[in-house]
Each structure stands twice: as structure tokens, then as C-alpha cells.
Amino acid sequence: MHDFIAIGDIVTDAFIKLKDASVHCDINREHCTISMAFGDKIPYESVEVVRAVGNSSNAAVAASRLGLKSALITNMGDDQNGRECLESLKKDGVATEFVSVHQDKETNYHYVLWFESDRTILVKHQEYERAFSDVGNPKWLYLSSLGGDTVEYHKRVIEYLKIHPDISLAFQPGTFQIELGKDELKDIYARAKIFFCNVGEAEKILGLNTLGIEGLLKRMRSLGPEIVVITDGPKGAYAFDGKNMWHQSAYPDPKPPYERTGAGDALASTTVAALALGKDIETALKWGMVNAMSVVQQVGAQKGLLNSPQIEEYLKNAPESFQTKKLN
């Protein structure tokens, strides 16, 4: 039996490191745009292609490195890109028996415009004829980013969970799932044992932006998740289980972040993996923060993912500033 099965689209990311661009933000640096010369030849520093990524693929790899029996439910084309994604998953110990390969289809390929330590991603989700087959009775299902052709597919996931009540569900919505709205996916929210998003995503899901972090946590939990985790960039993460509310500070970066892709995935998936390993929520959040710190020191969402002994070593040497505080 698998401990952890992630559900979501798989992607290849091509990281294009820019050197001739500028960033323009509003006064609060909440809304920023990247600018480049229009109709010109723009030099770039390098390109690095990273296979088998995407929120759910990243989560499956994180769980595998932490010692769980991990698998991925996804769809891909029968192209070279897809074959290399499959090989990458296998190298990381992720079971691939639930990967559906579609003849004469392409595998998702995204372009990441990487400037300084942040990125803007050009995305295109391929459409597939998706089926949700019998995956047994894993400890955890981890549902994340899926394309715009998956409304009915989400309903099949819920039906499977209804007849397998012992499975714990983690939900980290991607862009399309957030755009669908809380009402369309109300059964997913209500079934989730733990839910993850960032502050901006929480405001978008709820249609509110004046609640403050405690209000966001409470309103998100009213949708049904047993535990809600909301991240706030360098400020860390907040969690609420209906009784207790916590703030977990970020693990200090050993050096400035190299590239930020995958930090949120690392925090969410590692927290769930730690829960699957029997850790409590406070310890699980610490594990998540360590892996998030490690990921931003590398290119892409998977190079920096750690194993359990490495995380424990970071925790043993954690500075005093790395703390979990109860807010109530």
C-alpha cells in the first residue's frame, strides 16, 4: 500500500535566466510587472530544463525522499518529453503505475522567465481524456494543480474518497482550482484533512481582502478543512485546527535565495509527509519550512528537497529565531 499518492499535472520547466529586464511594483510591492524591450532581441544568460515538476510531481518526489512509499497520478503525452519525465520520476523512487500516457498527445511544457531570485511562468496545460482508476487505500491523497479540463475529474476524486473514508486528503489548489471557486469545489474543501494556500490565494478564494491573517484562517476553515495552513512569504506560515492557531517563522536562508520556484510546494508536501510519518502539526510545519529554505537555494522545485536525516540536522542546528508560536 502506498503512503502518499499525489494527483495533478506533470510539467517540464525550461528556466530562461534573463539579464536585461526590469521590475516595476506598486508602493506596497504587492503588484509587480516585469518589463523587457518590445520588438527587440533580448539576450539571456542560460537555459536549464527541469523534468517531472509541477505541484503534485514535486510533492510526490518530496514524500519519496522523506522515506514514504510515494506515487503520482498524472497524464502525459507519448513524446520524448513525457518519456524523460517518467524516467525522472523513477530515479526519485516515485511509483508510476498510475501515470496515463496518451498517444499522439504532448506533455505539458512551461517556460520560466527567471530574473534575479524570482520567476514568471508561461503555462499551457494540455487536455487529456482523464480517468481516475482504483489506487487502493493509501494513507494520504495529495491533490494539487490540474488543468482547465478537469471539473468532472474532481468529482471522480470525491466519489473515490466517499467510498474510501480512511484516506486523508491534502489539498493545495493550483491556479485553475482557485479560479473555479470555493462553491464548485466545496466537496473537496469539506473533505480535506489539511489545506494549503498563500495569503493572496486565500483572499481570492474567499473574495475578501480585509480580514487579516486570523480572519482568513477562520474563514478558510469554515469551508471544511480540518487544518488550514496559510503561507506569507518570508514572514513564514500560519496554521489553525479549530482550537489552536500557530505562527511558524521561516527557516533563515544560509545565503540569499537563488530561485524561488517550489518553495510553497516544498512546505506543503513536506508538512503532509511529516504528518504521514506520525509527527504533530507543529513539528510537521518545522520540517516544511526547512525544506522550503533548502529548495530556494537551487534551480527548480526538486533539487533542494532533503531527506529526513538532513532535515533533522537543520532542526538540531536551528537558530533561536526559528520558532513556532501559539497565537491564542
Secondary structure, 3 states (H helix, E strand, C coil): CCCEEEECCCEEEEEEEECCCEEEECCCCCCEEEECCCCCCCCEEEEEEEEEECHHHHHHHHHHHCCCCEEEEEEEECCHHHHHHHHHHHHCCCECCCEEEECCCCCCEEEEEEECCEEEEECCCCCCCCCCCCCCCCCEEEECCCCCCCHHHHHHHHHHHHCCCCCEEEECCCHHHHHHCCCCCHHHHHHCCEEEEEHHHHHHHHCCCCCHHHHHHHHHHCCCCCEEEEECHHHCEEEECCCCEEEECCCCCCCCCCCCCCHHHHHHHHHHHHHHCCCCHHHHHHHHHHHHHHHCCCCCCCCCCCCHHHHHHHHHCCCCCCCEEECC
